[in-house]
Amino acid sequence: SLAGRWRLRSGNGSVSLRAEVPGCVHTALLRQGLVQDPYYRFNDVMYRWISLDNWTYSRTFKTTFDVRKWQRVNLVFEGVDTVAQILLNNVTLGRTDNMFSRYSFDITSVIQELNFVEVRFLSAVSYAAEQSSCHKAYSIPPACPPPVQKGECHVNFIRKEQCSFSWDWGPSFPTQGIWKDVRIEAYNLYHLIYFSLTPFFVKSSQRWCLEIKSIFDVVSSKPIAGLVTVNIPKLQTQQTYSVTLQPGEGSIVLLVNINKVRSSAVETWWPNGHGRQTGYNMKTTFIMEAGYQIEKFSKAYFRTVELVQEPIPGSPGLSFYFRINGRPIFLKGSNWIPADSFQDRVTYDTLRLLLKSAADANMNALRVWGGGIYEQDAFYDICDEIGIMIWQDFMFACALYPTDQNYLESIRAEVFHQVQRLKSHPSIILWSGNNENEAAIASNWFSIPPADRKVYIGDYVMLYVKNIREIVLSEDRSRPFVASSPTNGLESVKEGWISRDPYDTHYGDTHFYDYNSDCWNWTVYPKTRFASEYGFQSWPSFSTIEKVSSAEDWSYTSNFSLHRQHHEDGNVQMLVQIARHFKLPASTDPVKKFKDTIYLTQVMQAQCIKTETEFYRASQSKIIKGEGHTMGALYWQLNDIWQAPSWASLEYGGKWKLLHYFAQNFFAPLLPVAYEDKGVLCIYGVSDLHEDQKLTLRVTVHAWSSLESVCTLAKEGVTVKAQSAVPIYKESISDILERCRNCTRKSCVITFNLVGEDGLRSPTNHFFLSSLKDAVGLEKTQLSASVSQQDDTYIFVLQTTAIAPFVSLDVGSIKGRFSDNGFLMTEKKKVVLFHPWEPTSVEELENSLTLTSLLDVV
């Protein structure tokens, strides 16, 4: 491996330093103390010079083997970001122009005993501009991002992480660097490049079979014969095959039939909440006639996936849902963006923490969004292990793209490489061609004159259908492909791949954003088949912002607060949405006012997305006026790339926002959901459980002015059907208020939960009868907490003197999460657990704790 210490120098040589590989220029400069934290204050703009320079990585290395003994010696780069010339001993080996491809250069005739390797980068910003200006026939929009993003232009002309030039939630840091492993490979005769396994269930014989594909570089001048043995001990399956490798790029495809007796006992891989994630250890041995053997250890997983698009009785259009192992699964989750602008800072632990937080919030799916990167192997390994299904976009987003020969060839290599690399992961259930590019043409985002539409549609079909789809279909028959998101699925195909309205609720998936309507009003949300993006912004906690700001920045209207907001009018939109239901902060202490505002943005975001997600979950079993059967809710977005206002539920660094705590409840496997329709309170029982449940529904009415409940109703023998949403309770609100005397809409609130046998219970949900700014009888409470330790967990015992809405526990920058947060406290005492992610103490937690509830905002 050539990973480790390299030299790095700027274009004119004025800056020279040590650099780690894998890595990038920004982190190298930071490590050497030559720049501050790039995320600090306004550094995203101040440090733009780094991206505009052309940097060179170089190092010497000794050859530790006798070159003459090997037929082929290669210099292999798993990832180069992005445009570079590669030289060894002053001989140009080739060039790179795609961050997502693997590059292998033949250095057999160039390598010596002592070697000097150079990677001469070209600024991605200037390369993109140059490629755009060379494309003379017609323009490929959009040219530049909106000014509010403070970004760079023509990102669609470079095969690089699209959001690295800026996005509406992230900074512009167009990096340069060797971002993945680099190594020397020496071999004779043959060398294994790709190895993948995909499972199939053969219905006719009722048995599982594994397709094993191995791709080799064969440097022998004549065919090589040999034996391949596949052994899966747990399934008592062992098979040996005679194979022959042809010179050049040879591939072997083997079909392994799982022992018939064991086939019925195969444990399938299930998504989180639906079963186990069983994998079987497998050993594949290649023994070729001419020499050395290769042993490959891998894990075999068995699961099937179908994307079902069929007519629905009583509804025009088609369904759009996933069946895993023959079972329809409602997808609950979010959208994933890159975890950092500098990928070398994203460790296994970073990924594990974020993905585990998704699973802990009862998620079973994430969409790897098409403006970032194809994630590192560890990401998919963890998803396989904890049962997170992945909707995998190809890396094209919110833009049109060129389709000249060079560009297409680069993309074909990228797609082939990524499909080979990723297709063995059971977690990946769908390939999707791009993010929002069908919608961009259909809705004419870029004001293309009608006469020119044909050209762009032709380019679209050329790229996503004739190239990407073709490669996916030939290389991976084990999972479905859609060309875009949102799309109308089969209807889009029928309409020539660009549908009239990709947001049509009767087909495919939808993305939906509406910041102007009242988010508590469920009637504004689409009765879609599948909600793959929707969301509201909030600010991250003060402890997260504090790390990258100075005291003068701590106000909602500071230059810093405006600079960090990359979505047009985002800060104002949050205040408008808050003001619908809450009183805005009016403290004369500017820092308190800032902290109060941050808190309210998180309360608002959590309550908005709760309302919307509950609506989608409750719509899974019904068709109203031809719409419904919603089978997925993936809110935008899970994680953050830096410390800034965004749609995320996890802050940069992994801290849970209130939304993420709410998600743990609104994605619970069993949940009662309430909404008001024409003065009637309707409660639905939503279940992901595999069996029908006989339960008791408890509905409690509380007056804001008292910790004693006003009245309780228990409805027994409520049946909640397996994997569905059914109405379980209806009563007009005026009847409820009459039954519970002394209650008005403004003076009371309703809570409700489901309780079953064997300790089965849902979270306690709440329903507000009026805006909280109009609530009558709410008093400022005295909240207190005592902290104690039990093993690795800390116990917070909370006490209140009055009902407290949206109680938030915050321990600053101590890493960890609470068992519950942002809750409505209707009893004197509540116990909350804290799970630390790093060592802490009772004293440290007590000193860092801030307790806030709605009436602390003044």
C-alpha positions in Angstrom: 0.0 0.0 0.0 1.1 3.5 -0.7 -1.2 5.0 1.9 0.5 7.1 4.6 2.8 10.0 4.3 3.1 12.0 1.1 4.3 15.5 0.2 1.9 18.2 -1.0 2.7 21.4 -2.7 0.7 24.3 -4.2 0.8 25.2 -7.8 3.7 27.7 -7.6 5.5 25.8 -4.9 5.1 28.5 -2.3 3.3 26.1 0.1 4.8 22.7 0.8 3.8 20.3 3.5 3.3 16.7 4.7 0.1 15.1 3.8 -1.7 11.9 4.7 -3.2 9.6 2.0 -6.1 8.9 2.0 -6.8 12.6 2.5 -7.3 15.9 0.8 -5.6 19.3 0.6 -7.9 21.0 3.2 -7.4 18.4 5.9 -3.6 18.3 5.2 -3.4 22.1 5.7 -5.5 21.9 8.8 -3.4 19.1 10.3 -0.2 21.1 9.8 -1.8 24.2 11.4 -1.6 26.2 8.2 -5.3 27.0 8.3 -8.1 27.2 11.0 -11.0 24.8 11.1 -12.5 25.2 7.6 -16.0 25.1 9.2 -15.3 28.1 11.5 -17.4 31.2 10.8 -16.9 32.4 7.2 -14.0 30.1 6.3 -15.9 28.4 3.6 -15.6 31.6 1.6 -12.2 32.8 3.0 -10.5 29.5 2.1 -11.8 29.3 -1.5 -8.3 29.9 -2.7 -7.4 26.4 -1.7 -9.8 25.0 -4.3 -8.7 27.4 -7.0 -5.1 26.3 -6.8 -3.6 23.3 -8.6 -2.0 21.0 -6.0 0.5 18.1 -6.4 0.9 15.1 -4.2 4.2 13.2 -4.4 6.2 10.6 -2.7 9.1 8.2 -3.2 8.8 4.4 -2.5 11.2 1.5 -2.7 10.1 -1.6 -4.5 10.1 -4.5 -2.0 10.0 -7.3 -4.5 11.9 -8.4 -7.6 10.0 -6.8 -10.5 11.4 -9.3 -13.1 9.5 -12.1 -11.4 6.1 -10.6 -12.2 4.3 -10.4 -15.5 2.2 -7.4 -14.5 2.7 -4.6 -12.0 -0.1 -2.1 -11.6 -0.5 1.2 -9.7 -4.1 1.2 -8.4 -6.1 4.1 -7.2 -9.4 3.2 -5.5 -10.4 6.9 -5.7 -8.9 10.1 -7.0 -10.7 13.5 -6.4 -10.8 14.3 -9.2 -8.9 15.7 -12.2 -5.2 14.7 -12.2 -2.3 13.6 -14.2 -0.5 10.6 -12.8 3.3 10.2 -13.2 5.8 7.6 -12.1 9.5 8.3 -12.5 8.5 11.3 -14.7 6.6 9.1 -17.1 2.9 10.1 -17.5 0.8 7.0 -16.8 -2.6 8.6 -17.5 -5.2 11.0 -16.3 -8.1 10.8 -14.0 -11.4 12.8 -14.3 -13.9 10.8 -12.2 -14.0 10.7 -8.4 -16.2 7.6 -8.5 -14.1 5.3 -10.6 -11.2 3.0 -9.9 -8.0 3.6 -11.8 -5.4 1.0 -12.6 -2.2 1.9 -14.5 0.2 -0.6 -15.9 3.7 0.3 -14.5 5.5 -3.0 -15.4 8.0 -1.3 -17.7 8.3 1.9 -15.6 8.8 0.7 -12.0 12.4 0.8 -10.7 14.0 0.0 -7.4 13.5 3.5 -6.1 10.5 5.3 -7.5 8.9 8.8 -7.5 5.2 9.0 -7.9 3.3 12.3 -8.6 -0.4 13.1 -8.8 -0.7 16.6 -10.3 -4.2 17.9 -9.6 -6.1 20.5 -11.6 -8.6 22.8 -9.7 -12.0 21.2 -10.0 -13.5 24.6 -10.2 -11.5 25.7 -13.2 -11.8 22.3 -14.9 -15.6 22.4 -14.6 -15.6 26.0 -16.1 -13.4 24.9 -18.9 -15.4 21.8 -19.8 -18.6 24.0 -19.8 -17.0 26.6 -22.2 -15.9 23.8 -24.5 -19.4 22.5 -24.8 -20.4 24.9 -27.5 -23.3 23.3 -29.3 -25.8 24.2 -26.5 -25.8 25.1 -22.8 -26.3 22.5 -20.1 -28.1 24.2 -17.2 -27.9 25.1 -14.4 -24.8 27.3 -14.9 -24.4 28.3 -11.2 -26.1 27.7 -7.9 -28.3 30.4 -6.3 -26.1 33.2 -4.7 -27.5 32.3 -1.2 -25.4 29.1 -1.5 -22.1 30.9 -2.0 -21.0 28.1 -4.3 -19.2 27.4 -7.5 -20.5 26.9 -11.1 -20.8 24.1 -13.7 -20.6 21.2 -11.2 -22.5 19.1 -13.7 -19.4 19.1 -16.0 -17.3 17.2 -13.5 -17.8 13.7 -12.2 -17.3 14.7 -8.6 -19.5 14.9 -5.5 -22.1 17.4 -6.7 -22.7 19.1 -3.4 -19.0 19.8 -3.0 -19.6 23.0 -5.1 -22.3 23.9 -2.5 -25.9 22.9 -1.8 -28.9 24.4 0.1 -27.7 22.8 3.3 -23.9 22.7 2.7 -20.8 24.7 2.0 -18.6 24.9 -1.1 -15.4 23.0 -0.5 -14.3 21.6 -3.9 -11.6 19.3 -2.6 -8.6 17.9 -4.3 -6.9 14.7 -3.0 -6.3 11.0 -3.1 -9.5 10.1 -1.2 -9.3 6.3 -1.1 -6.6 3.7 -0.9 -3.6 3.6 -3.4 -1.4 0.6 -3.8 0.9 -1.5 -6.0 -0.3 -4.9 -7.2 2.0 -7.4 -8.8 0.9 -10.7 -10.3 1.5 -13.5 -12.8 -1.1 -15.1 -15.0 -4.3 -13.9 -13.3 -5.6 -11.5 -10.7 -9.0 -11.1 -9.1 -10.5 -7.6 -9.4 -14.2 -7.9 -8.5 -16.0 -10.6 -6.6 -19.8 -10.5 -6.0 -22.6 -12.6 -4.9 -26.3 -12.2 -5.5 -29.1 -14.5 -4.1 -32.1 -15.7 -6.1 -35.0 -17.8 -4.9 -36.0 -20.3 -7.5 -39.8 -20.7 -7.2 -40.2 -23.8 -9.3 -37.8 -25.9 -7.2 -38.4 -23.9 -3.9 -34.7 -23.5 -3.3 -32.1 -20.7 -3.0 -29.3 -20.2 -5.3 -26.3 -17.9 -5.3 -24.8 -16.3 -8.3 -21.1 -15.7 -7.8 -19.4 -13.5 -10.3 -15.6 -13.1 -10.4 -13.9 -10.7 -12.8 -10.1 -11.2 -13.4 -7.3 -9.5 -15.2 -5.7 -12.4 -17.1 -2.2 -11.6 -18.2 -1.4 -15.1 -19.4 -1.2 -15.4 -23.2 -3.3 -18.6 -23.3 -6.4 -19.8 -21.4 -6.0 -20.9 -17.8 -8.0 -23.8 -16.5 -8.6 -24.7 -12.8 -11.1 -25.4 -10.0 -13.2 -23.2 -7.9 -14.6 -24.6 -4.6 -17.4 -22.8 -2.8 -18.1 -23.8 0.8 -21.0 -22.6 3.1 -20.5 -24.8 6.2 -23.7 -23.7 8.0 -25.8 -24.7 5.0 -23.9 -27.9 4.4 -23.3 -26.7 0.9 -20.0 -27.3 -0.9 -19.6 -27.4 -4.7 -16.5 -27.5 -7.0 -16.5 -26.2 -10.5 -14.1 -26.6 -13.4 -13.5 -23.2 -15.0 -11.4 -21.7 -17.7 -10.2 -18.1 -17.8 -9.7 -16.4 -21.2 -6.8 -14.0 -21.8 -7.7 -10.3 -21.2 -10.5 -9.5 -18.8 -12.0 -12.9 -18.0 -15.0 -13.4 -15.9 -16.5 -16.5 -14.2 -20.2 -16.8 -13.3 -21.1 -19.7 -11.0 -24.5 -20.7 -9.8 -24.4 -22.4 -6.4 -27.6 -24.3 -5.5 -28.1 -24.4 -1.7 -28.5 -27.9 -0.4 -32.2 -28.8 -0.8 -32.7 -29.9 2.7 -31.0 -26.8 4.0 -32.8 -24.5 1.6 -36.0 -24.5 3.6 -33.9 -23.7 6.7 -32.2 -20.7 5.2 -32.7 -17.7 7.4 -33.4 -14.7 5.3 -32.1 -11.2 5.8 -34.8 -8.9 7.1 -35.1 -5.1 7.5 -34.8 -3.7 11.0 -38.0 -4.4 12.9 -39.1 -7.3 10.7 -36.7 -10.1 11.7 -33.0 -10.9 11.9 -30.1 -10.0 9.6 -28.7 -13.4 9.2 -25.6 -13.9 7.0 -23.6 -17.1 6.3 -19.9 -17.3 6.2 -18.7 -18.5 2.9 -15.2 -19.4 1.5 -14.4 -19.5 -2.2 -11.1 -21.0 -3.3 -9.7 -20.6 -6.8 -7.0 -23.2 -7.6 -5.7 -22.6 -11.1 -3.4 -25.0 -12.9 -0.6 -22.5 -13.3 0.1 -21.7 -9.7 -1.1 -19.8 -6.7 -4.5 -20.1 -5.2 -6.8 -17.3 -4.2 -9.1 -17.6 -1.1 -12.0 -15.3 -0.7 -13.9 -15.0 2.5 -17.3 -13.4 2.3 -20.8 -13.3 3.9 -23.7 -14.7 1.9 -27.1 -13.1 2.7 -30.4 -14.4 1.3 -33.3 -12.0 0.6 -35.5 -11.1 -2.4 -36.7 -7.7 -3.3 -39.5 -6.7 -5.7 -40.8 -3.2 -6.5 -44.5 -3.7 -6.9 -46.3 -1.5 -9.4 -49.7 -2.9 -10.0 -53.3 -1.6 -10.5 -55.1 -0.9 -7.2 -58.9 -1.6 -7.0 -60.8 1.7 -6.8 -57.8 3.8 -7.8 -56.4 5.0 -11.1 -52.7 4.6 -11.5 -50.4 1.9 -10.0 -49.1 0.9 -6.6 -45.4 1.6 -5.6 -44.1 -0.5 -2.8 -41.4 -2.9 -1.9 -41.8 -6.6 -1.1 -38.9 -8.1 0.9 -38.9 -12.0 1.0 -42.5 -11.8 -0.3 -43.7 -9.5 2.4 -44.8 -5.9 1.7 -42.8 -3.6 3.9 -43.6 0.0 4.7 -40.3 1.9 4.4 -39.7 4.2 7.4 -36.6 6.4 7.3 -34.8 9.4 5.9 -32.3 10.6 3.3 -28.5 10.3 3.7 -26.1 13.0 2.6 -22.3 13.0 2.9 -21.3 13.1 6.6 -18.5 15.6 6.0 -17.1 17.9 3.3 -13.8 16.1 3.8 -14.3 12.4 3.4 -11.1 11.4 5.1 -12.6 12.6 8.4 -15.5 10.1 8.0 -14.4 7.1 10.1 -16.1 3.8 10.7 -17.2 5.2 14.1 -18.8 8.2 12.5 -20.8 6.0 10.2 -21.7 3.5 12.9 -23.0 6.3 15.2 -25.2 7.9 12.5 -26.6 4.6 11.2 -27.2 3.2 14.6 -29.1 6.4 15.5 -31.3 5.7 12.4 -32.0 2.1 13.6 -32.6 3.3 17.2 -35.2 5.7 15.9 -37.1 2.7 14.4 -36.0 3.4 10.8 -35.6 0.6 8.4 -34.5 2.5 5.3 -32.3 5.4 4.0 -32.0 6.9 0.6 -28.4 7.6 -0.4 -29.1 10.8 -2.2 -27.7 11.4 -5.7 -25.8 14.7 -5.0 -23.2 13.1 -2.7 -21.0 10.0 -3.0 -21.4 6.3 -3.4 -20.7 5.6 0.2 -17.7 3.7 1.5 -17.8 -0.1 2.0 -18.2 0.2 5.8 -21.5 2.2 5.3 -23.1 -0.7 3.5 -21.6 -3.3 5.8 -23.2 -1.6 8.8 -26.5 -1.4 7.0 -26.4 -5.1 6.2 -25.7 -5.8 9.8 -28.4 -3.6 11.4 -31.1 -4.0 8.8 -31.2 -0.6 7.1 -32.5 -0.9 3.5 -30.8 1.4 1.0 -32.4 3.2 -1.9 -29.2 3.9 -3.9 -29.2 6.9 -6.3 -26.5 7.2 -8.9 -24.6 10.4 -8.4 -26.6 12.9 -10.6 -28.7 15.6 -9.0 -30.9 18.7 -9.8 -29.2 19.3 -13.1 -28.9 18.4 -16.8 -25.8 16.6 -17.9 -23.7 16.5 -21.0 -23.6 13.2 -23.1 -20.6 13.6 -25.3 -18.5 10.5 -25.9 -15.8 11.1 -23.3 -18.3 11.9 -20.6 -20.4 8.8 -21.4 -17.4 6.6 -21.3 -16.3 8.0 -18.0 -19.9 7.4 -16.6 -20.0 3.8 -18.0 -16.8 3.0 -16.2 -18.1 4.6 -13.0 -21.4 2.7 -13.1 -19.8 -0.6 -13.9 -17.4 -0.2 -11.0 -20.0 0.8 -8.5 -22.4 -1.9 -9.4 -19.7 -4.6 -9.1 -18.5 -3.1 -5.8 -21.9 -2.8 -4.2 -24.3 -5.4 -5.6 -23.5 -8.1 -2.9 -25.1 -6.0 -0.2 -28.5 -7.2 0.8 -29.2 -3.7 2.3 -29.3 -2.1 -1.2 -32.9 -2.7 -2.5 -33.1 -0.3 -5.4 -30.9 1.5 -8.0 -32.2 4.9 -9.0 -30.7 6.9 -11.9 -30.8 10.4 -10.5 -32.3 12.9 -8.1 -35.0 15.2 -9.5 -33.7 15.4 -13.1 -36.9 14.0 -14.6 -38.8 16.6 -12.7 -36.4 19.3 -13.8 -37.2 18.7 -17.4 -40.9 17.9 -16.9 -41.5 21.1 -14.8 -39.0 23.1 -16.9 -36.9 24.3 -14.0 -34.3 25.8 -16.4 -36.7 27.6 -18.7 -35.8 25.6 -21.8 -37.6 26.9 -24.9 -40.1 24.3 -26.2 -38.2 24.0 -29.5 -35.1 22.8 -27.6 -36.8 20.3 -25.3 -36.2 17.4 -27.6 -32.4 17.8 -27.4 -32.4 17.6 -23.6 -34.9 14.7 -23.4 -32.6 12.9 -25.9 -29.7 13.5 -23.6 -31.7 12.3 -20.6 -32.7 9.1 -22.2 -29.1 8.6 -23.6 -27.6 8.9 -20.1 -30.0 7.2 -17.7 -31.7 4.7 -20.0 -29.3 3.7 -22.8 -26.2 3.8 -20.6 -26.8 3.6 -16.9 -29.9 1.4 -17.0 -28.4 -0.9 -19.6 -25.3 -1.5 -17.5 -27.4 -2.1 -14.3 -29.6 -4.6 -16.1 -26.7 -6.5 -17.6 -24.7 -6.6 -14.3 -27.3 -6.9 -11.6 -30.6 -8.7 -12.2 -31.2 -9.0 -8.4 -32.9 -5.7 -7.7 -35.1 -3.1 -9.4 -34.1 0.0 -11.2 -35.9 3.4 -11.5 -34.6 6.1 -13.7 -35.2 9.0 -11.3 -36.8 10.2 -8.1 -39.4 11.4 -8.0 -40.8 9.4 -10.9 -44.0 7.9 -12.0 -42.3 4.5 -12.4 -43.8 2.4 -15.1 -45.9 5.3 -16.2 -42.8 7.4 -16.8 -41.4 4.6 -18.9 -44.6 4.5 -20.9 -44.4 8.3 -21.5 -40.9 8.0 -22.9 -39.1 8.3 -19.5 -40.1 11.9 -18.9 -43.7 11.9 -17.5 -46.0 14.8 -17.8 -46.1 15.2 -14.0 -43.5 13.2 -12.0 -45.2 14.4 -8.8 -48.5 12.6 -9.8 -49.7 10.9 -6.5 -51.2 8.0 -8.5 -47.8 6.7 -9.5 -44.3 6.2 -8.2 -42.8 8.4 -5.5 -43.1 12.1 -4.7 -40.9 14.8 -3.1 -43.0 17.4 -1.3 -42.0 20.7 0.4 -44.4 23.4 1.5 -43.1 26.1 3.9 -46.1 28.5 3.5 -49.0 26.4 4.6 -49.7 25.5 8.2 -47.8 22.2 8.8 -50.3 21.1 11.5 -52.9 20.9 8.8 -52.7 17.3 7.4 -54.9 18.2 4.4 -52.0 19.9 2.7 -50.0 16.7 2.4 -50.1 14.6 -0.8 -51.9 11.2 -0.6 -48.9 9.7 -2.4 -48.0 6.1 -3.0 -44.5 6.8 -1.6 -43.1 9.9 0.1 -39.3 9.8 -0.6 -38.5 13.4 0.4 -40.3 15.9 2.6 -39.1 18.2 5.3 -38.7 21.4 7.4 -35.6 23.2 8.5 -34.4 23.8 12.1 -31.2 25.1 13.7 -28.7 22.8 15.4 -28.3 23.2 19.2 -26.3 26.1 20.6 -23.5 23.7 21.7 -23.0 22.6 18.1 -23.0 26.2 16.7 -20.8 27.5 19.4 -17.8 25.5 18.2 -17.7 27.3 14.9 -18.8 30.9 15.9 -17.8 33.7 18.1 -19.9 35.7 20.6 -20.9 38.4 18.1 -22.5 35.7 15.9 -25.0 34.6 18.5 -28.1 36.2 17.2 -30.7 34.9 14.7 -30.1 37.9 12.5 -26.3 38.1 12.7 -24.2 38.0 9.5 -23.1 34.5 10.6 -26.7 33.3 10.9 -27.4 34.6 7.4 -24.2 33.2 6.0 -24.9 29.7 7.4 -28.4 29.6 5.9 -28.1 28.4 2.3 -31.8 28.1 1.5 -33.5 31.3 0.3 -35.5 32.9 3.1 -35.0 29.9 5.2 -34.5 31.7 8.5 -37.7 33.8 7.9 -39.7 30.7 6.9 -38.9 29.0 10.2 -40.1 32.0 12.2 -43.3 32.2 10.1 -44.0 28.5 10.7 -43.2 28.9 14.5 -45.5 32.0 14.8 -48.5 30.0 13.6 -48.6 28.0 16.9 -46.1 29.5 19.3 -45.2 32.9 20.7 -41.9 34.1 19.3 -39.0 34.8 21.8 -38.8 38.4 23.0 -36.0 38.3 25.6 -33.9 41.4 25.9 -30.9 39.2 26.5 -29.7 38.5 22.9 -28.0 35.2 23.7 -31.1 33.9 25.5 -33.2 35.0 22.6 -31.0 33.2 20.2 -31.1 30.0 22.3 -34.9 30.3 22.6 -35.2 30.7 18.9 -33.0 27.6 18.2 -35.2 25.6 20.6 -38.4 26.7 18.9 -37.1 25.9 15.4 -36.4 22.3 16.7 -39.9 22.1 18.3 -41.5 23.4 15.2 -39.6 21.0 12.9 -40.3 18.0 15.1 -44.0 18.7 15.3 -44.3 19.4 11.5 -42.6 16.2 10.4 -44.5 14.2 13.1 -47.8 15.5 11.6 -46.7 14.7 8.0 -45.2 11.3 8.8 -48.2 10.2 10.8 -50.4 11.2 7.9 -48.3 9.0 5.5 -48.3 6.1 7.9 -52.0 6.3 8.5 -52.7 6.4 4.7 -51.1 3.0 4.0 -54.3 1.0 3.9 -56.9 3.3 2.5 -57.8 4.8 -0.9 -59.7 8.1 -0.8 -60.9 9.6 -4.1 -58.4 7.4 -5.9 -55.4 8.4 -3.7 -53.5 6.7 -0.9 -51.9 3.3 -0.2 -48.8 5.2 0.9 -46.0 2.7 1.5 -43.0 4.7 2.4 -42.0 7.8 4.4 -38.4 9.0 4.0 -38.1 12.5 5.4 -35.4 14.9 4.2 -32.8 14.6 5.8 -31.0 12.4 8.3 -27.6 13.9 8.8 -25.6 17.1 8.5 -22.4 17.9 6.5 -21.5 20.9 8.8 -22.9 23.1 11.6 -25.8 25.0 10.1 -29.5 25.3 9.8 -30.8 22.4 7.7 -33.6 19.8 7.4 -31.5 17.2 9.3 -32.6 15.4 12.5 -29.0 14.5 13.4 -26.6 17.4 13.9 -23.0 17.5 12.6 -21.2 15.3 15.2 -24.3 13.0 15.7 -26.3 14.9 18.4 -30.0 14.1 18.2 -32.3 17.1 17.4 -35.8 16.9 18.9 -37.0 15.7 15.5 -34.9 12.5 15.9 -36.4 11.8 19.3 -39.9 12.4 17.8 -38.9 10.0 14.9 -38.3 7.2 17.5 -42.0 7.6 18.3 -43.6 8.4 15.0 -41.8 5.4 13.4 -42.6 3.1 16.3 -43.8 -0.4 15.2 -47.1 0.2 16.9 -48.6 3.7 17.0 -51.9 5.4 17.5 -52.3 8.4 15.2 -54.9 11.1 15.7 -56.2 13.8 13.3 -59.2 16.0 13.2 -61.6 15.9 10.3 -64.5 18.3 10.2 -64.6 18.6 14.0 -64.3 14.8 14.6 -61.2 13.3 16.3 -60.2 10.1 14.4 -57.6 7.8 15.8 -55.9 5.2 13.7 -54.0 2.1 14.9 -50.8 1.8 12.8 -48.9 -1.4 12.9 -45.7 -2.9 11.4 -46.1 -6.0 13.5 -46.6 -9.3 11.6 -49.6 -10.4 13.6 -53.0 -8.8 14.4 -53.1 -7.4 18.0 -56.0 -7.2 20.5 -55.3 -4.0 22.4 -56.7 -1.4 24.8 -56.8 2.2 23.6 -56.5 4.7 26.4 -57.5 8.3 25.6 -56.8 10.9 28.4 -57.9 14.5 28.5 -55.7 16.9 30.5 -56.3 20.5 31.5 -53.2 22.7 30.9 -53.7 24.0 34.4 -53.4 20.7 36.3 -51.3 17.6 36.6 -54.5 15.7 37.5 -56.1 14.3 34.3 -59.7 15.6 33.6 -61.0 12.3 32.3 -59.9 9.0 30.8 -61.6 6.6 28.4 -60.4 3.0 27.9 -61.6 1.2 24.9 -60.9 -2.5 25.2 -60.7 -5.2 22.5 -59.4 -2.9 19.8 -58.1 -4.9 16.9 -55.1 -3.5 15.1 -54.4 -5.5 12.0 -50.9 -6.7 11.1 -49.0 -4.3 8.8 -51.8 -1.9 8.2 -53.4 1.3 9.5 -57.0 1.0 10.7 -59.5 3.4 12.2 -60.0 2.5 15.9 -61.8 5.5 17.4 -64.0 8.3 16.4 -65.7 11.0 18.5 -66.6 14.6 17.8 -64.4 17.0 19.7 -67.4 18.9 21.1 -68.7 15.6 22.6 -65.3 14.9 24.2 -65.2 18.4 25.7 -68.7 18.0 27.0 -67.9 14.6 28.5 -64.9 16.0 30.2 -66.5 19.0 31.9 -64.5 22.2 32.4 -62.6 21.7 29.1 -62.4 23.9 26.1 -60.2 23.6 23.0 -57.8 26.1 24.5 -57.7 24.8 28.0 -57.2 21.1 27.3 -55.0 18.6 25.5 -55.5 14.9 24.6 -53.0 12.1 25.0 -53.5 8.5 24.0 -51.7 5.1 23.7 -52.2 1.4 23.0 -51.5 -1.3 25.5 -51.5 -5.1 24.8 -50.5 -8.4 26.4 -46.9 -9.3 27.3 -45.9 -5.7 27.9 -46.6 -4.6 24.3 -47.3 -0.9 24.3 -47.1 2.0 21.9 -45.6 5.4 22.7 -48.0 7.9 24.2 -49.1 10.3 21.5 -50.6 13.7 21.9 -53.1 15.8 20.0 -53.3 19.6 20.5 -56.8 21.1 20.3 -55.5 24.6 19.7 -52.3 26.5 18.9 -50.1 26.6 22.0 -49.8 30.3 21.8 -53.6 30.4 22.6 -53.4 27.8 25.4 -55.3 28.8 28.5 -54.0 27.7 32.0 -50.5 26.8 31.0 -48.2 28.0 33.8 -44.4 28.3 33.9 -43.2 25.3 35.7 -40.3 24.5 38.0 -38.4 21.7 36.3 -35.7 19.9 38.2 -33.7 16.7 37.6 -31.5 14.4 39.7 -28.9 12.4 38.0 -27.5 9.0 39.0 -25.5 6.3 37.4 -26.3 2.6 36.8 -23.7 0.6 34.9 -23.1 2.4 31.5 -26.3 4.4 31.7 -27.3 7.6 33.5 -30.7 8.0 35.1 -32.4 11.4 35.0 -35.4 11.7 37.3 -37.4 14.8 36.3 -39.9 16.6 38.4 -42.3 19.3 37.4 -44.8 21.5 39.2 -47.1 21.9 36.2 -47.9 20.4 32.8 -44.9 21.1 30.6 -45.0 20.9 26.8 -41.8 20.0 24.8 -39.5 19.3 27.7 -36.0 19.3 26.4 -32.9 17.9 28.1 -29.6 19.2 26.7 -26.2 18.3 28.1 -24.2 20.5 25.7 -21.4 18.8 23.9 -21.3 15.6 26.0 -21.8 12.9 23.4 -24.7 10.6 23.8 -28.5 10.4 23.6 -31.5 10.3 25.9 -34.2 7.6 25.8 -36.8 10.3 25.3 -36.8 14.1 24.7 -39.0 17.0 23.7 -42.0 15.3 25.4 -45.2 16.6 26.8 -44.8 16.1 30.6 -48.2 15.4 32.2 -47.1 13.7 35.4 -45.1 15.1 38.4 -42.3 12.7 37.8 -40.6 11.1 34.7 -37.5 8.9 34.4 -35.3 9.5 31.3 -32.2 7.5 30.6 -29.0 8.9 29.0 -26.8 6.6 26.9 -23.3 8.1 26.7 -21.2 7.6 23.5 -18.0 8.4 25.4 -17.0 8.3 29.1 -18.7 11.0 31.3 -19.7 11.4 35.0 -22.7 12.4 37.1 -21.0 15.6 38.0 -20.2 16.5 34.4 -23.8 15.8 33.3 -25.3 17.8 36.2 -23.0 20.8 35.3 -23.9 20.6 31.6 -27.6 20.0 31.9 -30.1 22.6 30.6 -33.8 21.9 31.0 -36.2 23.8 28.8 -39.9 23.7 28.3 -42.2 25.9 26.2 -42.9 28.4 28.9 -39.2 29.0 29.5 -39.2 30.9 26.2 -40.1 34.5 26.9 
